[in-house]
Amino acid sequence: MSARRLKVVLTRRLPDAVETRMRELFDAELNLTDRAMDRAALEAAVQKAEVLVPTITDTIDAALIEGAGEQLKMIANFGAGVDHIDVDAAVARGIIVTNTPGVLTEDTADLAMSLILTVSRRIVEGANVLAAGGFEGWSPTWMCGRKLWGKRLGIVGMGRIGQALARRAKAFGLQVHYHNRKPVPDMVAEELGATYWDDLDQMLGRVDIVSLNAPATATTRHLLDARRLGLLQPHCIVINTARGDLIDEAALAEAVAQRRLGGVGLDVFEHEPAVHPGLLNQPNVVLLPHLGSATIEARQDMGDRVILNVMTYQNGHRPPDRVIPAMF
């Protein structure tokens, strides 16, 4: 490869240390406003970038890729999920796609566990009552939630984050159940005390908490639809820190309205940043603004991983986090 510096275009503002390092290593064009690029701005970006660094807020579809200049050779995604990128279209054009797997595993698992605790013990509901001046003193029957010890947690998607959540859940005395395309290795299952279900429907009717930790694909869209929501026990809690379209949000709102669920904790939404109005201002629903990887350490690590992938490509080698279409 030539010593000439690659033209790298960032679609969003990244941590200062990451942007500074990118300016040192590449001909990096920054987005100092941190406003998501509209379609016209993205079209302009792919006409000049040799490496595009998008985020989840950017739709990198087949039409955008088809209209890209011949100089675009790499899409180095800032994030693990690539459902906003048409990987097949990129690969067909000879464009390398990379992501940042692994670096946000622990942070997202922390948040999922936090939502489980928060919804189960009605923490936000109680804090809101106190802040509004409604706390009149302790009562034996007031604001009772449900304890976690001994409850069954059903994890849908037992990858890195699912396993990290399972370790936390085990420490809280939860019984771990999971559904995945295939069982985890015996050594992992033994460590976690995890029970495998090849049939998702059978698992859903037997657990007290469901946590979605699967990637967004054509086969996982609305994985939790109206029919499957109907399989859950009425005290069951639904947690989603993965991707919004894993749940049919309208069906979820209806289940909440009919009090057919014990509670809901969401960090992602089907039509993000919009949220179904039926989920707003519900006492047993906790909604967060996509905080899964929102730690200083995770965002720095994500940026470092993007830099590693771009540098590896610039040096004429295969990037370590290259995305192969068959994986998704």
C-alpha positions as CSV (number, residue, x, y, z in Angstrom):
1,M,0.0,0.0,0.0
2,S,1.1,3.6,-0.6
3,A,2.3,5.8,2.3
4,R,-0.3,8.3,1.2
5,R,-2.8,8.9,4.0
6,L,-6.3,7.5,3.5
7,K,-9.3,9.8,3.2
8,V,-11.5,8.9,6.1
9,V,-14.9,10.5,6.7
10,L,-16.6,10.2,10.1
11,T,-20.4,10.6,10.1
12,R,-20.7,11.5,13.8
13,R,-18.6,13.0,16.5
14,L,-16.4,10.4,18.3
15,P,-14.4,10.8,21.6
16,D,-11.8,13.5,21.3
17,A,-8.9,11.1,21.8
18,V,-10.2,8.9,18.9
19,E,-10.7,11.9,16.6
20,T,-7.2,13.2,17.4
21,R,-5.6,9.9,16.7
22,M,-7.5,9.6,13.4
23,R,-6.3,13.0,12.4
24,E,-2.7,11.9,13.1
25,L,-2.9,8.7,11.1
26,F,-5.3,9.6,8.3
27,D,-6.7,12.4,6.2
28,A,-9.7,12.4,8.5
29,E,-12.8,14.6,8.0
30,L,-14.7,15.1,11.2
31,N,-18.4,15.9,12.0
32,L,-18.0,18.5,14.7
33,T,-21.7,19.3,14.9
34,D,-22.5,15.7,15.8
35,R,-25.8,15.9,13.9
36,A,-26.7,12.8,12.0
37,M,-25.9,13.1,8.3
38,D,-29.0,13.4,6.1
39,R,-29.2,11.4,2.8
40,A,-27.5,14.2,0.8
41,A,-24.6,14.4,3.2
42,L,-24.1,10.6,3.1
43,E,-24.2,10.6,-0.7
44,A,-21.5,13.4,-0.7
45,A,-19.4,11.4,1.9
46,V,-19.3,8.2,-0.2
47,Q,-18.2,10.2,-3.2
48,K,-15.0,11.4,-1.5
49,A,-14.2,8.9,1.3
50,E,-11.8,6.0,0.8
51,V,-13.0,4.8,4.3
52,L,-16.4,5.7,5.7
53,V,-16.8,5.5,9.4
54,P,-20.6,5.3,10.1
55,T,-22.7,4.6,13.2
56,I,-26.1,3.1,13.8
57,T,-27.8,6.4,12.9
58,D,-26.7,6.0,9.3
59,T,-28.5,3.9,6.7
60,I,-25.9,2.5,4.4
61,D,-28.2,0.8,2.0
62,A,-27.6,-0.8,-1.5
63,A,-28.6,2.4,-3.3
64,L,-26.1,4.5,-1.4
65,I,-23.4,1.9,-1.9
66,E,-24.2,1.7,-5.7
67,G,-23.8,5.4,-6.0
68,A,-20.5,5.5,-4.1
69,G,-17.3,6.6,-5.9
70,E,-14.8,4.0,-7.0
71,Q,-12.4,5.2,-4.3
72,L,-14.6,3.9,-1.5
73,K,-12.9,0.7,-0.4
74,M,-13.9,0.3,3.3
75,I,-16.8,0.9,5.6
76,A,-15.4,0.8,9.2
77,N,-18.5,0.8,11.4
78,F,-18.3,2.4,14.8
79,G,-20.4,-0.3,16.6
80,A,-20.9,-4.0,16.7
81,G,-24.3,-4.3,14.9
82,V,-24.3,-3.9,11.1
83,D,-28.0,-4.2,10.4
84,H,-28.0,-0.6,9.1
85,I,-25.4,-1.6,6.4
86,D,-26.2,-3.6,3.4
87,V,-23.2,-5.9,3.8
88,D,-24.0,-8.0,0.7
89,A,-24.1,-4.9,-1.5
90,A,-20.8,-3.6,-0.1
91,V,-19.1,-6.9,-0.6
92,A,-20.4,-7.2,-4.2
93,R,-18.8,-3.8,-4.9
94,G,-15.5,-5.0,-3.4
95,I,-15.9,-2.8,-0.3
96,I,-14.6,-4.2,3.0
97,V,-17.0,-3.9,6.0
98,T,-15.7,-4.0,9.6
99,N,-17.3,-3.6,13.0
100,T,-16.2,-3.4,16.6
101,P,-17.3,-6.7,18.3
102,G,-16.5,-7.5,21.9
103,V,-15.6,-4.1,23.2
104,L,-19.1,-3.3,24.5
105,T,-20.0,-6.7,25.8
106,E,-19.6,-6.1,29.5
107,D,-21.2,-2.6,29.4
108,T,-24.3,-3.8,27.6
109,A,-24.6,-6.8,30.0
110,D,-24.4,-4.4,32.9
111,L,-27.3,-2.4,31.5
112,A,-29.4,-5.4,30.9
113,M,-28.9,-6.6,34.5
114,S,-29.7,-3.0,35.7
115,L,-33.0,-3.1,33.8
116,I,-33.8,-6.5,35.3
117,L,-33.2,-5.1,38.8
118,T,-34.9,-1.8,38.1
119,V,-38.1,-3.3,36.7
120,S,-38.3,-6.1,39.2
121,R,-38.0,-3.9,42.2
122,R,-40.0,-0.9,40.8
123,I,-37.0,1.4,41.4
124,V,-37.9,4.1,38.9
125,E,-41.6,4.0,39.9
126,G,-40.6,4.5,43.5
127,A,-38.1,7.2,42.8
128,N,-40.8,9.1,40.8
129,V,-43.3,8.8,43.7
130,L,-40.8,10.2,46.2
131,A,-39.7,13.1,43.8
132,A,-43.4,14.0,43.4
133,G,-43.9,14.2,47.1
134,G,-46.0,11.1,47.3
135,F,-43.9,9.2,49.9
136,E,-45.9,9.1,53.2
137,G,-43.7,6.6,55.0
138,W,-43.1,2.9,55.0
139,S,-46.0,0.5,54.6
140,P,-46.0,-3.4,54.7
141,T,-47.9,-3.7,51.4
142,W,-46.7,-0.6,49.4
143,M,-44.5,-0.7,46.3
144,C,-43.8,-4.4,46.5
145,G,-41.9,-5.7,43.6
146,R,-40.5,-9.2,43.0
147,K,-37.3,-10.7,44.3
148,L,-34.8,-12.1,41.8
149,W,-33.4,-15.0,43.7
150,G,-34.7,-18.3,42.4
151,K,-36.4,-16.8,39.4
152,R,-35.9,-18.1,35.8
153,L,-34.2,-15.8,33.3
154,G,-34.7,-16.7,29.6
155,I,-31.9,-15.3,27.4
156,V,-32.6,-15.1,23.7
157,G,-29.3,-15.0,21.9
158,M,-26.4,-16.6,23.8
159,G,-23.5,-14.8,22.2
160,R,-20.9,-12.6,24.0
161,I,-23.5,-10.3,25.6
162,G,-25.9,-13.1,26.5
163,Q,-23.2,-15.1,28.2
164,A,-22.0,-12.0,30.1
165,L,-25.5,-11.4,31.3
166,A,-25.8,-15.0,32.3
167,R,-22.8,-14.7,34.6
168,R,-24.3,-11.6,36.3
169,A,-27.7,-13.3,36.6
170,K,-26.1,-16.4,38.2
171,A,-24.5,-14.2,40.8
172,F,-28.0,-12.9,41.7
173,G,-29.4,-16.4,42.1
174,L,-31.3,-16.5,38.9
175,Q,-31.7,-19.8,37.0
176,V,-30.4,-19.3,33.5
177,H,-32.3,-20.6,30.5
178,Y,-31.5,-19.8,26.9
179,H,-32.5,-20.1,23.3
180,N,-29.8,-19.9,20.6
181,R,-29.3,-21.3,17.1
182,K,-27.2,-24.0,18.7
183,P,-26.1,-24.9,22.3
184,V,-23.1,-23.2,23.8
185,P,-20.1,-25.5,24.5
186,D,-20.7,-27.9,27.4
187,M,-18.0,-26.1,29.5
188,V,-19.8,-22.8,29.2
189,A,-23.2,-24.3,29.9
190,E,-21.8,-26.0,33.0
191,E,-20.1,-22.7,34.2
192,L,-23.4,-20.8,33.8
193,G,-25.7,-23.6,35.0
194,A,-27.6,-22.8,31.8
195,T,-30.5,-24.9,30.4
196,Y,-30.8,-24.9,26.6
197,W,-34.1,-24.8,24.8
198,D,-34.1,-25.4,21.0
199,D,-37.8,-24.3,20.9
200,L,-38.2,-20.7,21.8
201,D,-41.9,-21.0,22.3
202,Q,-41.5,-23.7,24.9
203,M,-38.9,-21.6,26.9
204,L,-41.0,-18.4,26.8
205,G,-43.9,-19.9,28.7
206,R,-41.7,-21.1,31.5
207,V,-39.5,-18.2,32.5
208,D,-40.1,-15.1,34.7
209,I,-37.8,-12.7,32.8
210,V,-37.0,-12.6,29.1
211,S,-33.9,-10.8,27.9
212,L,-33.3,-10.2,24.1
213,N,-29.7,-10.3,23.2
214,A,-29.9,-11.5,19.6
215,P,-28.6,-9.6,16.5
216,A,-31.1,-8.0,14.1
217,T,-31.6,-10.0,10.9
218,A,-34.4,-10.8,8.6
219,T,-35.2,-13.9,10.7
220,T,-35.2,-12.1,14.0
221,R,-37.4,-9.2,13.1
222,H,-40.4,-9.2,15.4
223,L,-39.0,-12.3,17.1
224,L,-41.2,-11.4,20.0
225,D,-44.5,-10.7,18.3
226,A,-48.1,-10.7,19.5
227,R,-48.4,-14.5,19.5
228,R,-45.2,-15.0,21.5
229,L,-46.0,-12.2,23.9
230,G,-49.2,-14.2,24.5
231,L,-47.1,-17.2,25.6
232,L,-45.5,-15.3,28.5
233,Q,-46.7,-15.6,32.1
234,P,-48.6,-12.5,33.3
235,H,-45.9,-11.7,35.8
236,C,-43.1,-12.0,33.2
237,I,-40.7,-9.1,32.6
238,V,-39.4,-8.3,29.1
239,I,-35.9,-6.7,28.6
240,N,-34.4,-5.6,25.3
241,T,-30.9,-4.1,25.0
242,A,-30.2,-5.6,21.6
243,R,-32.2,-4.1,18.6
244,G,-35.6,-2.5,18.7
245,D,-37.1,-4.5,15.8
246,L,-36.7,-7.8,17.7
247,I,-40.0,-6.8,19.3
248,D,-43.3,-5.9,17.6
249,E,-43.6,-2.6,19.6
250,A,-47.3,-2.2,18.9
251,A,-48.1,-5.6,20.2
252,L,-45.9,-5.0,23.2
253,A,-47.8,-1.7,24.0
254,E,-51.1,-3.6,23.7
255,A,-49.8,-6.3,26.2
256,V,-48.8,-3.5,28.6
257,A,-52.2,-1.8,28.3
258,Q,-54.0,-5.0,29.0
259,R,-51.7,-5.7,32.0
260,R,-50.6,-9.0,30.5
261,L,-47.0,-8.4,31.5
262,G,-45.2,-7.8,34.8
263,G,-43.0,-5.1,33.4
264,V,-40.9,-4.0,30.5
265,G,-37.3,-2.6,30.3
266,L,-36.2,-1.2,26.9
267,D,-33.0,0.5,25.8
268,V,-33.7,0.2,22.1
269,F,-36.8,0.8,20.0
270,E,-38.4,-0.4,16.8
271,H,-38.5,3.1,15.2
272,E,-35.8,4.7,17.1
273,P,-35.6,7.5,18.3
274,A,-39.5,7.4,18.2
275,V,-41.1,5.3,20.9
276,H,-44.6,3.8,20.7
277,P,-46.9,6.2,22.7
278,G,-48.5,3.2,24.4
279,L,-45.2,2.5,26.2
280,L,-44.8,6.1,27.6
281,N,-45.7,7.0,31.2
282,Q,-46.5,3.4,32.2
283,P,-45.6,2.6,35.8
284,N,-44.2,-0.8,35.0
285,V,-42.2,0.3,31.9
286,V,-38.7,1.6,32.1
287,L,-37.4,3.3,28.9
288,L,-33.7,4.3,28.4
289,P,-32.2,6.3,25.4
290,H,-30.0,3.6,23.9
291,L,-27.3,3.6,26.7
292,G,-26.0,0.1,26.2
293,S,-22.5,1.0,25.2
294,A,-22.6,4.5,26.7
295,T,-19.6,4.3,28.9
296,I,-16.4,6.4,28.4
297,E,-14.4,3.2,28.3
298,A,-16.6,1.4,25.7
299,R,-16.7,4.4,23.3
300,Q,-13.0,4.8,23.5
301,D,-12.4,1.1,22.9
302,M,-14.8,1.2,19.9
303,G,-12.9,4.0,18.4
304,D,-9.6,2.3,19.0
305,R,-11.0,-0.8,17.2
306,V,-12.1,1.3,14.2
307,I,-8.6,2.7,14.0
308,L,-7.0,-0.8,14.2
309,N,-9.2,-2.0,11.4
310,V,-8.4,1.0,9.2
311,M,-4.7,0.8,9.9
312,T,-4.6,-2.9,9.2
313,Y,-6.3,-2.3,5.8
314,Q,-4.0,0.6,5.1
315,N,-1.0,-1.6,5.7
316,G,-2.2,-4.1,3.2
317,H,-3.5,-6.8,5.6
318,R,-7.0,-8.2,6.3
319,P,-8.7,-6.2,9.1
320,P,-9.3,-8.3,12.2
321,D,-13.0,-7.5,12.4
322,R,-14.0,-7.9,8.8
323,V,-17.7,-8.8,8.5
324,I,-18.6,-11.7,6.3
325,P,-22.2,-11.7,5.0
326,A,-22.9,-15.3,6.0
327,M,-22.3,-14.3,9.7
328,F,-25.4,-12.1,9.8
